[in-house]
Amino acid sequence: MTDERLVVANDMVVSLDYTLRLDDDEVVDSSEGNDPLEYLQGHGQIIPGLEQALNGMAVDEEKQVEVAPAEGYGEEDPDGFQLVEKSIFPEDMRLEIGMALRMRDSEGQPMVAHVAELRPDGVLLDFNHPLAGETLFFQVKIAGLRKATEEELAHGHVHGDHDHH
């Protein structure tokens, strides 16, 4: 009976405990206090820089991973800013810097913009991912590993009791 040590590899379902910080040590996201993040390795469900760094790790192994913007959420796109008139917002809405607004693009696809600046002539919206241009520092620990089921591989994502978004 061979007890093969499971390590993170493509088509493995990985349970990941993680804390994400930026270079100012601000914690942006963490699984602490929640269930680990479950995802399917090798299917582009998490950012590329992190996915690659986890390859070959075993259960209970911990690691610090630094992910450059290009391997994370991309560089900030200067074209991702748009000045809109204040009149498009409801009058009773208090706009604040950094506030997230759910909007739809011209095709009706939902998207999120953040208020970058409030100007006399309107509101500058930032459509970049909030972590664009940031170097990401992950503290990760592999909480569990299993081989994906046929169904999960067919669908390209994990079937759990609950979906993470």
ZAKE-800833 format. One record per residue (C-alpha): chain; x negated, y negated, z negated. Coordinates in Angstrom, 2 decimals, m for minus. Example, Ala and Ser with C-alpha at 12.3 -4.5 7.8 and 13.67 -1.06 7.14 Angstrom:
+------+---------+---------+---------+
: unit :       u :       v :       w :
+------+---------+---------+---------+
:    A :  m12.30 :    4.50 :   m7.80 :
:    A :  m13.67 :    1.06 :   m7.14 :
+------+---------+---------+---------+
//
This chain:
+------+---------+---------+---------+
: unit :       u :       v :       w :
+------+---------+---------+---------+
:    A :    0.00 :    0.00 :    0.00 :
:    A :   m1.65 :   m3.22 :    1.10 :
:    A :   m0.80 :   m6.27 :   m0.86 :
:    A :   m1.34 :   m8.89 :    1.79 :
:    A :   m1.88 :  m12.31 :    0.35 :
:    A :    0.56 :  m14.66 :    1.91 :
:    A :   m0.89 :  m17.92 :    3.11 :
:    A :    0.68 :  m20.84 :    4.89 :
:    A :    0.83 :  m20.08 :    8.61 :
:    A :    3.18 :  m20.73 :   11.49 :
:    A :    6.64 :  m19.24 :   11.03 :
:    A :    6.26 :  m19.04 :    7.26 :
:    A :    8.84 :  m20.64 :    5.01 :
:    A :    6.92 :  m22.83 :    2.60 :
:    A :    8.21 :  m24.16 :   m0.72 :
:    A :    6.22 :  m27.26 :   m1.44 :
:    A :    5.87 :  m29.33 :   m4.58 :
:    A :    4.55 :  m32.70 :   m3.56 :
:    A :    4.00 :  m36.27 :   m4.61 :
:    A :    3.39 :  m38.92 :   m1.99 :
:    A :    1.48 :  m42.07 :   m2.87 :
:    A :    0.23 :  m44.99 :   m0.83 :
:    A :   m3.25 :  m46.42 :   m1.19 :
:    A :   m2.07 :  m48.73 :   m3.95 :
:    A :   m1.10 :  m45.63 :   m5.94 :
:    A :    2.59 :  m46.43 :   m5.62 :
:    A :    4.62 :  m43.21 :   m5.70 :
:    A :    6.93 :  m43.25 :   m2.67 :
:    A :    8.38 :  m39.80 :   m2.81 :
:    A :    8.08 :  m36.76 :   m5.03 :
:    A :    9.74 :  m33.41 :   m5.51 :
:    A :    9.13 :  m33.65 :   m9.25 :
:    A :   12.34 :  m33.05 :  m11.14 :
:    A :   13.89 :  m31.57 :   m7.99 :
:    A :   13.58 :  m28.29 :   m6.17 :
:    A :   10.49 :  m27.96 :   m4.00 :
:    A :   10.83 :  m28.97 :   m0.37 :
:    A :   11.45 :  m25.91 :    1.80 :
:    A :   10.46 :  m26.06 :    5.42 :
:    A :    9.32 :  m23.89 :    8.29 :
:    A :    5.59 :  m24.23 :    9.00 :
:    A :    4.56 :  m24.94 :   12.58 :
:    A :    7.89 :  m26.35 :   13.72 :
:    A :    7.22 :  m30.05 :   13.31 :
:    A :    9.61 :  m30.48 :   10.41 :
:    A :    7.10 :  m32.38 :    8.31 :
:    A :    4.55 :  m34.91 :    9.49 :
:    A :    1.74 :  m33.37 :   11.58 :
:    A :   m1.14 :  m34.40 :    9.33 :
:    A :    0.39 :  m32.69 :    6.32 :
:    A :    1.48 :  m29.59 :    8.22 :
:    A :   m2.04 :  m28.98 :    9.48 :
:    A :   m3.64 :  m29.54 :    6.10 :
:    A :   m1.44 :  m26.89 :    4.49 :
:    A :   m2.47 :  m24.07 :    6.85 :
:    A :   m4.17 :  m21.24 :    4.98 :
:    A :   m3.11 :  m22.31 :    1.51 :
:    A :   m1.86 :  m19.65 :   m0.92 :
:    A :    0.87 :  m19.79 :   m3.57 :
:    A :   m0.06 :  m21.94 :   m6.59 :
:    A :   m2.90 :  m23.52 :   m4.68 :
:    A :   m3.11 :  m27.30 :   m5.02 :
:    A :   m4.67 :  m29.85 :   m2.75 :
:    A :   m4.99 :  m33.56 :   m2.14 :
:    A :   m4.25 :  m34.48 :    1.44 :
:    A :   m4.94 :  m37.84 :    3.03 :
:    A :   m2.95 :  m38.49 :    6.19 :
:    A :   m3.85 :  m41.32 :    8.56 :
:    A :   m0.96 :  m43.31 :   10.09 :
:    A :   m1.37 :  m41.65 :   13.51 :
:    A :   m0.83 :  m38.24 :   11.89 :
:    A :    1.95 :  m39.55 :    9.67 :
:    A :    4.67 :  m41.98 :   10.62 :
:    A :    2.69 :  m43.74 :   13.33 :
:    A :    1.22 :  m47.21 :   13.50 :
:    A :    3.49 :  m50.17 :   13.02 :
:    A :    4.95 :  m51.19 :   16.35 :
:    A :    4.98 :  m54.97 :   16.85 :
:    A :    7.88 :  m54.45 :   19.25 :
:    A :    9.82 :  m52.86 :   16.43 :
:    A :   10.86 :  m56.27 :   15.10 :
:    A :   13.94 :  m58.08 :   16.27 :
:    A :   15.42 :  m61.44 :   15.35 :
:    A :   19.20 :  m61.34 :   15.05 :
:    A :   21.72 :  m64.02 :   14.23 :
:    A :   23.04 :  m64.15 :   10.70 :
:    A :   26.54 :  m64.24 :   12.16 :
:    A :   26.42 :  m60.51 :   12.96 :
:    A :   26.51 :  m59.73 :    9.23 :
:    A :   29.63 :  m59.98 :    7.07 :
:    A :   29.72 :  m63.34 :    5.32 :
:    A :   29.90 :  m61.86 :    1.86 :
:    A :   26.82 :  m59.70 :    2.44 :
:    A :   23.79 :  m60.80 :    0.45 :
:    A :   20.75 :  m60.13 :    2.58 :
:    A :   17.50 :  m59.48 :    0.76 :
:    A :   13.96 :  m58.82 :    1.95 :
:    A :   13.28 :  m55.08 :    2.18 :
:    A :   16.96 :  m54.19 :    2.22 :
:    A :   17.82 :  m51.21 :    4.41 :
:    A :   20.60 :  m51.70 :    6.93 :
:    A :   22.31 :  m48.89 :    8.78 :
:    A :   22.89 :  m49.94 :   12.36 :
:    A :   23.59 :  m48.46 :   15.74 :
:    A :   21.47 :  m48.95 :   18.82 :
:    A :   22.84 :  m49.72 :   22.28 :
:    A :   23.58 :  m46.02 :   22.82 :
:    A :   25.45 :  m45.84 :   19.53 :
:    A :   22.71 :  m43.79 :   17.83 :
:    A :   22.44 :  m44.48 :   14.10 :
:    A :   19.23 :  m46.16 :   13.03 :
:    A :   17.91 :  m47.90 :    9.97 :
:    A :   16.38 :  m51.35 :    9.96 :
:    A :   14.79 :  m53.20 :    7.07 :
:    A :   15.13 :  m56.92 :    6.51 :
:    A :   11.61 :  m58.28 :    7.10 :
:    A :   12.23 :  m62.01 :    6.85 :
:    A :   15.12 :  m64.37 :    6.30 :
:    A :   14.62 :  m67.36 :    8.58 :
:    A :   16.63 :  m70.51 :    9.17 :
:    A :   17.37 :  m69.31 :   12.70 :
:    A :   18.30 :  m65.76 :   11.79 :
:    A :   17.21 :  m62.50 :   10.23 :
:    A :   14.06 :  m60.66 :   11.29 :
:    A :   14.71 :  m56.94 :   11.28 :
:    A :   12.02 :  m54.28 :   11.21 :
:    A :   12.97 :  m51.05 :   12.98 :
:    A :    9.66 :  m49.33 :   12.19 :
:    A :    9.64 :  m46.44 :    9.77 :
:    A :    9.00 :  m47.96 :    6.31 :
:    A :    5.80 :  m45.89 :    6.08 :
:    A :    4.52 :  m46.80 :    9.55 :
:    A :    0.95 :  m48.03 :    9.41 :
:    A :    0.41 :  m46.57 :    5.94 :
:    A :   m2.22 :  m44.04 :    4.98 :
:    A :   m0.41 :  m41.35 :    3.00 :
:    A :   m1.87 :  m39.55 :    0.01 :
:    A :   m0.17 :  m36.28 :   m0.82 :
:    A :   m0.73 :  m34.21 :   m3.90 :
:    A :    0.65 :  m30.83 :   m2.91 :
:    A :    1.12 :  m27.44 :   m4.48 :
:    A :    2.46 :  m24.36 :   m2.75 :
:    A :    5.39 :  m23.23 :   m4.91 :
:    A :    6.41 :  m20.26 :   m2.79 :
:    A :    5.92 :  m18.53 :    0.54 :
:    A :    7.91 :  m16.03 :    2.54 :
:    A :    8.18 :  m14.95 :    6.12 :
:    A :   10.99 :  m16.64 :    7.99 :
:    A :   13.98 :  m14.54 :    9.01 :
:    A :   14.77 :  m13.91 :   12.68 :
:    A :   17.71 :  m16.27 :   12.37 :
:    A :   15.61 :  m19.04 :   10.88 :
:    A :   13.06 :  m18.69 :   13.66 :
:    A :   15.81 :  m18.77 :   16.28 :
:    A :   17.18 :  m21.97 :   14.81 :
:    A :   13.80 :  m23.46 :   13.98 :
:    A :   14.70 :  m24.41 :   10.43 :
:    A :   15.23 :  m22.94 :    7.00 :
:    A :   18.62 :  m21.63 :    5.94 :
:    A :   18.96 :  m22.38 :    2.27 :
:    A :   21.85 :  m23.02 :   m0.07 :
:    A :   21.44 :  m26.68 :    0.69 :
:    A :   19.95 :  m28.69 :    3.50 :
:    A :   17.20 :  m31.17 :    2.82 :
:    A :   17.14 :  m34.29 :    4.90 :
+------+---------+---------+---------+
//
